[in-house]
Amino acid sequence: MNTLIQKYNIPGPRYTSYPTVPYWDEKTFSREKWISSFRQSFEESNSAEGISLYIHLPFCESLCTFCACHKHITKRKEVADPYIATVLKEWDLYLEQVSSVPLIREIHLGGGTPTFFSPKALEQLITGLLKKAQKHPDYEFSFEGHPNNTTKEHLLQLYNLGFTRVSFGVQDYNPTVQKAIHRVQPFEQVAKVTRWAREIGYTSISHDLVFGLPFQTKENVIHTINKTKELQPDRISFYSYAHVPWVKGVGQRGFNENDLPKNEDKRKLYEIGKALFVEMGYQEIGMDHFALPTDSLYKASIQQKLHRNFMGYTAHKTQLMIGLGMSSISDSWYGFAQNVKTVKEYEALVNDGILPVFRGHILTQDDLVMRQHILNIMCHFTTSWETPALEIKDVELHLLKLRELVKDGLVQVHDTSLKVPEKARPFVRNICMAFDKKLHEKQPDTQLFSMTI
């Protein structure tokens, strides 16, 4: 396995979308084309499966040096109300484009730090969004909570608004690691907010852990997971630290790169963690995720309903996901659109009555086919091109790029299908890269992506 990790641990996309953002055709994209794509998707999907809303709440009081998210660092709480008002205005701009009432299947509050906002501000946001919409009968609302500033009032307020899922960013419990990533939070604080959520009635509590952090050792990972075991969250995300300082600049240069575990040492941290999670009764879901058999993510996996988008793995598929807020990405299935990346520019455009998208991509028919295959591999570890709707042009060229992976036992190819064996799950991104036509047509001149393993 170590030899294979050295062989395949190369820069590659995480495939929360296809085409990946660096390969969007921005020259032919326009705001008008995006609106047309949005309308088409809304008409096709709203009345049945409903739509998803992702709201990006970008403010953080301090900078975590492991974070690759778009954020705005400030301690000034007075920025909250104008931002909430702008998000609601952006929502109105979308509502102007449709004639029927939106049916909301999912809402997810991400960041940044959603709990930077007061419970009252979050209530204004959610009630404002739902004022001109209806909840889907099977709706699911979730948010990301920072253990250090999530209060019982936050949890109660959001629960009363329909939120039943919360994810807490833990990362690692070792003080040296926490200091290096500028995210100091004691276990006792995580335990307190987890207990509060459970007592209030949240049905799915997730802890986000990260491996590959600076100074992180085997002992650190074991200690963190043993402490996690005491709290028994319903889900665990166990992410590989994506070191991309060329993208995020100074935020990820708060430590020396020699302090990071690399290659097989980093992968061993994951394998140790996976073994402990399985021993604790969790099931591996897709990549990087584990869930108890009682959780909706596990049930979706068993029922072959698991979906993946810019929010990661979800238990429900919605064709249309609207991203509201600074830097948010929307997905109509037929197209992607990203909002501008600064609060100032975002608020200025929306207050002028302009949808704040600045780039995107309208998918071709070929894009749609390859997107579905990559999605199948990421969610179900298998795909088939037997039906005309999923027929792959020049399939032999893609299979040729899988030749080494087949030889190494990492993928099984049949006449019109392929399957990823369980032992090969660490290499799923490499398998998807064989179907990434955009990547093949234009290899990057500089490193765009983090390492695949």
C-alpha positions as CSV (number, residue, x, y, z in Angstrom):
1,M,0.0,0.0,0.0
2,N,2.8,2.4,0.8
3,T,4.3,1.9,-2.7
4,L,0.9,2.7,-4.2
5,I,0.4,5.8,-2.1
6,Q,3.8,7.1,-3.3
7,K,2.8,6.3,-6.9
8,Y,-0.7,7.9,-6.9
9,N,-0.4,10.7,-4.4
10,I,-0.4,13.4,-7.0
11,P,-2.2,16.8,-7.2
12,G,-5.8,16.2,-8.1
13,P,-9.4,17.6,-7.7
14,R,-11.7,16.7,-4.9
15,Y,-14.6,16.6,-7.3
16,T,-17.3,18.4,-5.5
17,S,-18.2,19.5,-9.1
18,Y,-17.5,18.5,-12.7
19,P,-16.1,20.4,-14.4
20,T,-13.9,21.5,-11.6
21,V,-13.7,25.3,-11.0
22,P,-10.3,25.8,-12.7
23,Y,-11.8,24.4,-15.9
24,W,-15.0,26.4,-16.0
25,D,-15.5,28.1,-19.4
26,E,-15.8,31.6,-18.1
27,K,-15.4,33.2,-21.5
28,T,-18.8,31.9,-22.7
29,F,-20.5,32.3,-19.4
30,S,-22.9,35.1,-18.7
31,R,-25.3,36.2,-15.9
32,E,-28.1,35.8,-18.4
33,K,-27.1,32.2,-19.3
34,W,-27.0,31.4,-15.6
35,I,-30.5,32.9,-15.0
36,S,-31.8,30.8,-17.9
37,S,-30.2,27.7,-16.4
38,F,-31.6,28.5,-13.0
39,R,-35.1,28.9,-14.4
40,Q,-35.0,25.6,-16.3
41,S,-33.9,23.7,-13.3
42,F,-36.4,25.4,-11.0
43,E,-39.3,24.5,-13.3
44,E,-38.1,20.9,-13.6
45,S,-37.4,20.1,-9.9
46,N,-39.1,22.5,-7.5
47,S,-42.6,20.9,-7.3
48,A,-41.3,17.4,-6.6
49,E,-37.9,17.1,-5.0
50,G,-37.6,20.8,-4.0
51,I,-34.5,22.9,-3.9
52,S,-31.5,23.4,-1.6
53,L,-30.2,26.7,-0.2
54,Y,-26.6,27.1,0.9
55,I,-26.0,30.4,2.8
56,H,-22.4,31.5,3.2
57,L,-21.9,33.4,6.5
58,P,-18.2,34.5,6.1
59,F,-17.3,36.3,9.3
60,C,-14.8,34.8,11.7
61,E,-13.3,36.5,14.8
62,S,-9.8,35.0,14.2
63,L,-8.0,33.2,11.4
64,C,-7.6,29.4,11.5
65,T,-4.4,28.6,9.6
66,F,-5.7,25.3,8.3
67,C,-8.8,26.8,6.7
68,A,-9.2,27.1,2.9
69,C,-12.7,28.7,3.0
70,H,-13.5,32.2,1.9
71,K,-13.9,34.3,5.1
72,H,-13.8,37.8,6.4
73,I,-11.9,38.3,9.7
74,T,-13.5,40.8,12.1
75,K,-14.6,41.2,15.7
76,R,-17.2,43.9,14.7
77,K,-20.6,42.4,15.3
78,E,-22.3,45.4,13.6
79,V,-21.5,43.9,10.2
80,A,-24.0,41.1,10.8
81,D,-27.3,42.9,10.2
82,P,-26.4,44.5,6.9
83,Y,-25.1,41.2,5.6
84,I,-28.3,39.3,6.6
85,A,-30.3,42.0,4.9
86,T,-28.2,41.7,1.7
87,V,-28.6,37.9,1.7
88,L,-32.4,38.3,1.8
89,K,-32.3,40.8,-1.0
90,E,-30.3,38.3,-3.1
91,W,-32.9,35.7,-2.4
92,D,-35.6,38.2,-3.6
93,L,-33.6,38.6,-6.9
94,Y,-33.9,34.9,-7.5
95,L,-37.6,34.8,-6.6
96,E,-38.2,37.5,-9.2
97,Q,-37.2,35.0,-11.8
98,V,-39.8,32.4,-11.0
99,S,-43.6,32.4,-10.8
100,S,-44.2,29.6,-8.3
101,V,-43.4,29.3,-4.6
102,P,-40.1,27.6,-3.8
103,L,-40.2,24.3,-2.0
104,I,-37.2,24.2,0.3
105,R,-35.7,20.7,0.8
106,E,-32.4,21.7,2.4
107,I,-30.9,24.7,4.1
108,H,-27.3,24.7,5.2
109,L,-25.5,27.5,7.0
110,G,-21.8,27.4,6.3
111,G,-18.9,29.8,6.6
112,G,-16.9,31.3,8.0
113,T,-18.5,31.0,11.3
114,P,-22.3,30.9,11.2
115,T,-22.4,31.2,15.0
116,F,-20.6,34.6,14.7
117,F,-24.1,35.8,14.1
118,S,-26.5,36.2,17.1
119,P,-29.5,33.9,17.5
120,K,-31.7,36.8,16.7
121,A,-29.9,37.6,13.5
122,L,-30.1,33.9,12.4
123,E,-33.8,33.9,13.2
124,Q,-34.2,37.0,11.0
125,L,-32.3,35.2,8.2
126,I,-34.3,31.9,8.3
127,T,-37.8,33.5,8.8
128,G,-36.9,35.9,5.9
129,L,-36.0,33.1,3.6
130,L,-39.1,31.0,4.4
131,K,-41.5,34.0,4.3
132,K,-41.9,33.5,0.5
133,A,-41.3,29.7,0.4
134,Q,-42.6,26.4,1.7
135,K,-40.8,23.6,3.5
136,H,-40.6,20.3,1.7
137,P,-42.4,17.5,3.7
138,D,-39.0,15.8,4.1
139,Y,-36.9,18.9,4.7
140,E,-33.5,18.9,6.5
141,F,-31.9,22.1,7.9
142,S,-28.3,22.1,9.1
143,F,-25.5,24.4,10.2
144,E,-21.9,24.5,11.1
145,G,-21.2,25.4,14.7
146,H,-17.9,26.7,16.2
147,P,-17.6,25.0,19.6
148,N,-16.1,28.1,21.2
149,N,-19.0,30.5,20.3
150,T,-22.0,28.3,19.8
151,T,-24.3,29.0,22.7
152,K,-27.3,27.1,24.0
153,E,-29.4,30.0,22.7
154,H,-28.0,29.4,19.2
155,L,-29.0,25.8,19.3
156,L,-32.4,26.4,20.7
157,Q,-33.3,29.2,18.3
158,L,-32.2,27.2,15.2
159,Y,-33.9,24.0,16.5
160,N,-37.2,25.9,16.9
161,L,-36.7,27.1,13.3
162,G,-36.5,23.5,12.0
163,F,-32.8,22.7,12.2
164,T,-32.1,19.1,13.3
165,R,-28.4,18.7,12.1
166,V,-25.3,20.5,13.4
167,S,-21.6,19.9,12.7
168,F,-19.0,21.0,15.1
169,G,-15.4,21.7,13.8
170,V,-13.1,19.8,16.1
171,Q,-10.0,19.1,14.0
172,D,-7.7,17.7,16.7
173,Y,-7.6,17.8,20.5
174,N,-3.8,18.1,20.9
175,P,-2.8,21.5,22.3
176,T,0.3,21.7,20.1
177,V,-1.7,21.0,16.9
178,Q,-4.4,23.4,18.0
179,K,-1.9,26.2,18.6
180,A,-0.3,25.6,15.2
181,I,-3.6,25.9,13.4
182,H,-4.8,28.8,15.6
183,R,-7.9,26.9,16.7
184,V,-7.6,26.4,20.5
185,Q,-10.7,24.7,21.9
186,P,-10.7,22.2,24.8
187,F,-12.5,18.9,24.8
188,E,-14.8,20.1,27.6
189,Q,-16.2,22.9,25.3
190,V,-16.9,20.4,22.5
191,A,-18.5,18.1,25.0
192,K,-20.8,20.8,26.4
193,V,-22.2,22.0,23.0
194,T,-22.6,18.3,21.9
195,R,-24.6,17.5,25.0
196,W,-26.7,20.7,24.6
197,A,-27.6,19.7,21.0
198,R,-28.6,16.2,22.0
199,E,-30.7,17.4,24.9
200,I,-32.5,19.9,22.8
201,G,-33.4,17.3,20.2
202,Y,-30.9,17.4,17.3
203,T,-31.2,14.1,15.5
204,S,-27.8,14.3,13.7
205,I,-24.7,15.7,15.3
206,S,-21.5,15.6,13.4
207,H,-17.8,16.2,14.4
208,D,-15.3,17.3,11.8
209,L,-11.8,15.9,12.3
210,V,-8.8,16.6,10.1
211,F,-5.7,14.4,9.5
212,G,-2.4,15.6,8.1
213,L,-2.2,18.8,10.3
214,P,1.1,20.3,11.4
215,F,2.8,18.3,14.3
216,Q,0.0,15.7,14.2
217,T,1.2,12.2,15.2
218,K,-0.4,8.8,15.4
219,E,-0.8,9.3,19.1
220,N,-2.6,12.6,18.5
221,V,-5.1,10.9,16.2
222,I,-5.8,8.0,18.5
223,H,-6.3,10.5,21.5
224,T,-8.7,12.6,19.4
225,I,-10.7,9.7,18.3
226,N,-10.9,8.2,21.8
227,K,-12.2,11.5,23.1
228,T,-14.7,11.6,20.2
229,K,-15.8,8.1,21.2
230,E,-16.9,9.5,24.6
231,L,-19.4,11.8,22.8
232,Q,-20.7,9.4,20.1
233,P,-21.6,11.9,17.4
234,D,-23.9,10.5,14.7
235,R,-21.5,11.4,11.9
236,I,-17.8,11.9,11.7
237,S,-16.1,13.7,8.8
238,F,-12.4,12.8,8.7
239,Y,-10.9,15.1,6.1
240,S,-7.4,15.2,4.7
241,Y,-5.8,18.6,5.3
242,A,-5.6,20.3,2.0
243,H,-2.4,22.3,1.9
244,V,-2.9,25.0,-0.8
245,P,-1.0,28.1,0.3
246,W,-0.6,29.1,-3.3
247,V,-4.4,29.7,-3.3
248,K,-5.0,30.9,0.2
249,G,-1.8,32.8,0.9
250,V,-0.7,33.8,4.3
251,G,-3.5,32.0,6.1
252,Q,-1.9,28.6,5.4
253,R,1.6,29.7,6.1
254,G,1.4,29.9,9.8
255,F,3.7,26.9,10.1
256,N,6.6,25.3,8.4
257,E,5.8,22.8,5.6
258,N,8.3,20.4,7.2
259,D,5.9,20.2,10.2
260,L,3.3,18.4,8.1
261,P,3.0,14.6,8.0
262,K,3.5,13.5,4.3
263,N,2.8,10.6,2.0
264,E,2.5,7.3,3.7
265,D,2.9,8.8,7.2
266,K,-0.2,11.0,6.5
267,R,-2.1,8.1,5.0
268,K,-1.3,5.9,8.1
269,L,-3.2,8.5,10.2
270,Y,-6.3,8.0,8.1
271,E,-6.0,4.2,8.2
272,I,-5.6,4.3,12.0
273,G,-8.7,6.6,12.2
274,K,-10.8,4.4,9.9
275,A,-10.0,1.3,11.9
276,L,-11.0,3.0,15.1
277,F,-14.2,4.3,13.7
278,V,-15.2,0.9,12.4
279,E,-14.4,-0.6,15.8
280,M,-16.7,2.1,17.4
281,G,-19.6,1.0,15.2
282,Y,-19.4,3.6,12.4
283,Q,-19.8,2.7,8.7
284,E,-17.7,4.3,6.0
285,I,-19.7,6.5,3.7
286,G,-18.3,7.6,0.4
287,M,-14.9,9.2,1.1
288,D,-13.9,10.9,4.3
289,H,-17.2,10.3,6.0
290,F,-18.4,7.8,8.7
291,A,-21.9,7.5,10.2
292,L,-23.7,5.3,12.7
293,P,-26.3,3.0,11.1
294,T,-29.1,5.1,12.6
295,D,-28.0,8.2,10.7
296,S,-29.7,9.4,7.5
297,L,-26.4,9.5,5.6
298,Y,-25.9,5.8,6.2
299,K,-29.4,5.1,5.2
300,A,-29.0,7.1,2.0
301,S,-25.8,5.2,1.2
302,I,-27.6,1.8,1.6
303,Q,-30.5,3.0,-0.5
304,Q,-28.1,4.3,-3.3
305,K,-29.5,7.8,-2.7
306,L,-26.2,9.4,-1.6
307,H,-25.5,12.6,-3.4
308,R,-22.5,14.9,-3.6
309,N,-22.3,18.7,-4.3
310,F,-20.4,21.7,-3.1
311,M,-21.7,21.0,0.4
312,G,-20.1,17.6,0.3
313,Y,-22.1,14.4,0.7
314,T,-25.8,14.8,1.3
315,A,-28.6,12.3,2.1
316,H,-30.9,14.0,-0.4
317,K,-30.4,14.9,-4.1
318,T,-31.8,18.2,-5.3
319,Q,-31.2,19.2,-8.8
320,L,-31.0,22.8,-7.9
321,M,-28.9,24.3,-5.2
322,I,-28.8,28.1,-4.8
323,G,-25.8,29.6,-3.0
324,L,-26.5,32.9,-1.3
325,G,-23.9,35.1,0.2
326,M,-20.3,36.2,-0.6
327,S,-18.4,33.6,-2.6
328,S,-21.2,31.0,-2.6
329,I,-21.5,28.6,-5.5
330,S,-24.9,27.7,-7.1
331,D,-25.6,24.6,-9.0
332,S,-28.5,24.1,-11.4
333,W,-27.2,20.8,-12.6
334,Y,-26.9,22.4,-16.1
335,G,-24.6,25.2,-14.8
336,F,-22.6,26.6,-12.0
337,A,-22.3,30.2,-10.8
338,Q,-20.1,31.7,-8.1
339,N,-20.7,35.0,-6.3
340,V,-18.1,37.7,-5.9
341,K,-15.6,37.0,-3.1
342,T,-15.6,40.2,-1.0
343,V,-18.3,41.4,1.3
344,K,-18.0,44.9,0.1
345,E,-18.5,44.0,-3.6
346,Y,-21.2,41.5,-2.8
347,E,-23.3,44.0,-0.8
348,A,-22.8,46.7,-3.5
349,L,-24.0,44.5,-6.4
350,V,-27.0,43.1,-4.5
351,N,-28.1,46.5,-3.3
352,D,-28.0,47.7,-6.9
353,G,-30.4,44.9,-7.8
354,I,-27.8,42.8,-9.6
355,L,-27.2,39.1,-9.0
356,P,-23.7,39.0,-7.6
357,V,-22.3,36.2,-9.8
358,F,-18.9,36.9,-11.4
359,R,-18.0,33.6,-13.0
360,G,-19.5,30.2,-13.8
361,H,-19.9,27.4,-16.4
362,I,-22.8,26.2,-18.5
363,L,-22.4,22.4,-18.9
364,T,-22.4,20.9,-22.4
365,Q,-24.1,17.5,-23.0
366,D,-20.7,15.9,-22.9
367,D,-20.0,17.6,-19.5
368,L,-23.3,16.3,-18.1
369,V,-22.5,12.7,-19.1
370,M,-19.0,12.8,-17.5
371,R,-20.4,14.6,-14.4
372,Q,-22.8,11.7,-13.8
373,H,-20.1,9.1,-14.1
374,I,-17.8,10.9,-11.7
375,L,-20.7,11.4,-9.3
376,N,-21.5,7.7,-9.5
377,I,-17.9,6.8,-8.7
378,M,-17.7,9.2,-5.8
379,C,-21.0,8.1,-4.2
380,H,-21.4,4.5,-5.2
381,F,-17.9,3.3,-6.3
382,T,-19.3,2.0,-9.6
383,T,-20.7,3.4,-12.9
384,S,-21.9,2.0,-16.2
385,W,-22.0,3.5,-19.7
386,E,-24.3,0.8,-21.1
387,T,-27.3,3.0,-21.7
388,P,-27.4,5.6,-24.5
389,A,-27.9,8.4,-22.0
390,L,-24.6,7.7,-20.3
391,E,-22.6,6.6,-23.4
392,I,-19.1,7.9,-23.2
393,K,-17.4,9.3,-26.3
394,D,-14.0,7.8,-26.9
395,V,-14.4,5.5,-23.9
396,E,-11.3,3.6,-24.9
397,L,-9.2,6.7,-24.3
398,H,-10.5,6.9,-20.7
399,L,-10.1,3.2,-20.1
400,L,-6.5,3.5,-21.3
401,K,-5.9,6.1,-18.5
402,L,-7.2,3.5,-16.0
403,R,-4.7,0.8,-17.2
404,E,-2.2,1.3,-14.4
405,L,-4.9,1.4,-11.8
406,V,-6.4,-1.8,-13.2
407,K,-2.9,-3.5,-13.1
408,D,-2.5,-2.4,-9.5
409,G,-5.9,-3.9,-8.5
410,L,-7.5,-0.5,-7.7
411,V,-10.3,-0.6,-10.2
412,Q,-12.2,-3.5,-11.9
413,V,-13.3,-2.7,-15.5
414,H,-15.9,-4.8,-17.3
415,D,-17.3,-4.4,-20.8
416,T,-19.5,-1.4,-20.1
417,S,-18.9,-0.7,-16.4
418,L,-16.4,-0.4,-13.6
419,K,-16.3,-1.0,-9.9
420,V,-13.9,0.3,-7.2
421,P,-13.0,-2.5,-4.7
422,E,-13.2,-1.4,-1.0
423,K,-9.4,-1.5,-0.6
424,A,-9.1,1.1,-3.4
425,R,-11.3,3.8,-1.9
426,P,-8.2,6.0,-1.0
427,F,-7.6,6.2,-4.8
428,V,-11.1,7.2,-5.9
429,R,-10.0,10.7,-6.9
430,N,-7.3,9.2,-9.2
431,I,-10.0,7.0,-10.8
432,C,-12.2,10.0,-11.4
433,M,-9.3,11.8,-13.0
434,A,-9.3,9.2,-15.8
435,F,-12.8,10.5,-16.8
436,D,-11.9,14.2,-16.4
437,K,-11.8,15.3,-20.1
438,K,-11.1,18.9,-19.2
439,L,-8.0,17.9,-17.2
440,H,-6.7,15.8,-20.1
441,E,-7.3,18.5,-22.7
442,K,-5.3,21.1,-20.7
443,Q,-2.8,20.0,-18.1
444,P,-2.2,22.8,-15.6
445,D,1.1,24.7,-15.9
446,T,1.2,25.3,-12.1
447,Q,-0.2,23.3,-9.2
448,L,-3.9,23.9,-8.8
449,F,-5.0,21.1,-6.5
450,S,-4.1,19.6,-3.2
451,M,-2.8,16.0,-3.2
452,T,-5.2,13.2,-3.9
453,I,-4.4,10.9,-0.9
